[in-house]
Amino acid sequence: MSDSDQNPMLLRLNRSGQARRTSFGYETDDHPRLDKVENAISYAAGITAGFALVLMVVITCVEVFSRAVFGQPLGWNVSFTERYLLVGAAFFGIVTAYRTGAHVAVTSIFGLLPPGVQKTLQIVTHAMVAVIFALLFWYGLQAALSAAATGEIPPKGATELPIPEWIWRAFIPLGSIMGMTIAVIDLYREIVAPPRMIATDYDPGDNFEEYEQ
């Protein structure tokens, strides 16, 4: 059952039809199959980022308890949090944030522009996001492959866990390819829509309406 089934007030009017907000994206009547692909990617990324945040809290609590009660700090928790949990939360979380429109946005000026200009800006935005994700994917992949080829791993006896470096570096290209896929799909949806129709502005600021089913 989707969020829109549980809460009928989550049915909104986007520029090309009705958009139903879910926990990890939107459902529309225009491209339901593409919605499923984007929402599935957003779901996988969101769950991964959420797990990283929960694990961060758990490890921090264990560290405080171990240090205060036994006088024995974990030692490896700082590097593990910085390299794995923070990177995972950031690069997977940004995918879900992009799909769900969770980033801070001021649409006051955008809403005053003519439909044709709004559509052009939507296309330019999706293209720029896709290019940025593509660059992150490329350079992140090179870093991960380099670490794997050289066998980078923390030395034994260090305060870091002996986990190969390429694993945490792989989070960057993985999250980036997921984000790039969503951006490319949105770009496609905007391009194939009629010239003056906004297809991917699912929550158009103060101009949306809410309906009860």
Disulfide bonds with the S-S distance in Angstrom:
none
